Amino acid sequence: MAGLPTPNWLTEIHQDAGSAFSLQTVKLLAEVQSPFQLVQVFETTDWGNFMIIDGCTMVSTRDNFLYHEMMTHPALFGHANPQHVAIIGGGDCGTLREVLRHPDIKSVTQIDIDEQVTIMARQYFPELCESNDDPRATLLFDDGIQWMKDVAPESLDIIIVDSTDPIGPGEGLFNRAFYQSCLAALKPGGVLVQQSESPLLHVDLLCQMRQAMSDAGFGALQTLQFPQPIYPSGWWSCTHAVKGTEFAEPRWQDAQNRPFDSLYYSEQTHQGAMALPPYLLKAFAAE
Ligand code: SAM
């Protein structure tokens, strides 16, 4: 009887989309209710370890490179001279590792509200945490919304919001007030990057985010799309917003000559990620 779920199948139901995603598990490795959220890590048969927060998929060993590379390298090669970066959320540390692959980066401050996520990432996703002790990295465990209000104006080149979905502690990371704090924290020409959910299932949310970024004063927006099998619909996006009137031309030559190996990112996949289907362009044109 192939195809029928068994007790070893872990299923995330996407109620609003009438769909679900399942992975075959071997066992539950750890489960901790932190003051903020329920964090679980499972061993799976084919996807390595798998982290879930409050029932929502976060990271798998097998496919996280897609998300982490595309949350970082297009923005870093899209900025003329990025040196100072903040990551809001990102507690699994995969985004931090990718940012630190860029030798010209001078500082990265990561602010995740929940230290428990990083404690469990260190144990079950050690490869994602291999740059945590880089002298350029500072890991803080605090509310990213408040941190962004307090940080020195015009002190950052890139802000990457690698957050949970807009529910629970992540909710306030998706609104105009937060984006205004980000705008104030960025230097001229600085870029905000935020994971912006599924370009198939969450078009309304994507449009609301883009509208809130524009309302906050960002001058131009660019949504990029890429595959991410473990997230709802298997297709994901991030949105870039620039402090200025237009984006700089990406440093394509530097992207081509990047001094590190990447599994998904290349100048070609970067260009491909910027190509959006007509229905999305139409939705964004109506903003
Ligand atoms: N890649 C994932 C995704 O798209 O679903 C996100 C991964 S990362 C583990 C998300 C992190 O955001 C979590 O560790 C959570 O603690 C953090 N987070 C949620 N709300 C936050 C807030 N207000 N300030 C800082 N971090 C926050």
Residues whose N, C-alpha, C, O or C-beta is under 5 A from the ligand:
A	BS01	SAM	T57 M58 I88 G89 G90 G91 D92 I111 D112 I113 D114 V117 D142 D143 G144 I145 D162 S163 T164 P169 G170 Q195
